[in-house]
Amino acid sequence: MNIGKEILFFFSALGAFNGLLLGIFLLFFTQKKYLANNFLGAMLLASSVRIAKSVCLYFDGKLPKIYLQIGLSACFFIGPFLYYFVRSAVTPLETVPKRWAWTLVLLVALTLGVGIAVPYPEYPVLWNKVIARVIYLEWFGFLLASGILIRGLLRKLFSRSYTMKPAETWISMIFLGNVLIFLLYFSSLVNAPFASYISGSIAFSLILYLMITLVIYKKKTDELFLLLPEKPAVKKLSESDAELWLSKLEKAMTEKAVYKNPDLKLHDLSREIQVSGHQLSALLNERLGKNFTTYVNEWRIAEACKMIATEQHLTLEAIGYEVGFNSKSTFFAAFKKIRGTTPSSFQQTANQPITN
């Protein structure tokens, strides 16, 4: 093998290896388990097995026939996984539809049954002339279904007047990359004059390197490959609603002293006054000019000041816990920020006798 071939082999083989790693990452190591990520990971695993077979066969013609069977069998699953990825990316799903699960079970059973009944080493002509063409026909069918499903995205991709969202671009490019790889492999299968058997592997490697590079530099990797619905806009507060909610908020603080709960969260307080978390956040910001943490801490510090002046038998740390802080350091930092002095200095001032 000359230097050129060695570089080509290394480049293609590394692409297949990286495809396996990225597929495993998407299947098992993303923080949020989206079906789109799982199906994309499965598609990458199936594609990587197919690519690895192509690379090994191209550079070693004596490859055992069973590896050729494994590679072609993996190719049988690329199309279905691509289609399920596109479907679950465009319309995020929480569970795998039963129809999809049964389809995959039948494909696995068919693959195993054919592989055992007519193994490649004993029936190479049947595999090359018939079974391989059936596999590529199935792949093409799922490609066609995927293209129809995202035809709107594809039109946007080539439109100059529309700025695509990152997820829309990703879905479109993953589909088009799959189309390119299919065309290169199919042209090689039918012995097209311009086709090279290794070209599909090279195309896969190039596309995969681009994906890996962008994934590394993208913060929200989990949600990179699916179209999440837009968050609803927060409704503008009316004057009457704002006054009503502020009244309820004051009541919750004075009568129920909810601020004394050290685990109090925004949604806890919003439930108390029967508004959404977004509405409460907007109320505090627009009407009071402060965020949730500052608002609650002001109530806690006000109560702490009363206790420091009247409950002289309690330590400052005990008072901090009593008013809702979960640590001494947090209490002292909040006190200093709000009152401009430390609890100790305030205590000394509060306990000084009044002289004429």
Secondary structure, DSSP 8 states (H G I E B T S, - for coil): --HHHHHHHHHHHHHHHHHHHHHHHHHHT-SS--HHHHHHHHHHHHHHHHHHHHHHHHH-TT--HHHHHHHHHHHTTHHHHHHHHHHHHHS--SS--HHHHHHHHHHHHHHHHHHHHS-TTT-HHHIIIIIHHHHHHHHHHHHHHHHHHTHHHHHHHT-TT----HHHHHHHHHHHHHHHHHHHHHHHHTT-TT--TTHHHHHHHHHHHHHHHHHHT-S-GGGTTS------------HHHHHHHHHHHHHHHHTS-GGG-TT--HHHHHHHTT--HHHHHHHIIIIIS--HHHHHHHHHHHHHHHHHHH-TTS-HHHHHHHTT-SSHHHHHHHHHHHHSS-HHHHHHHHTS----
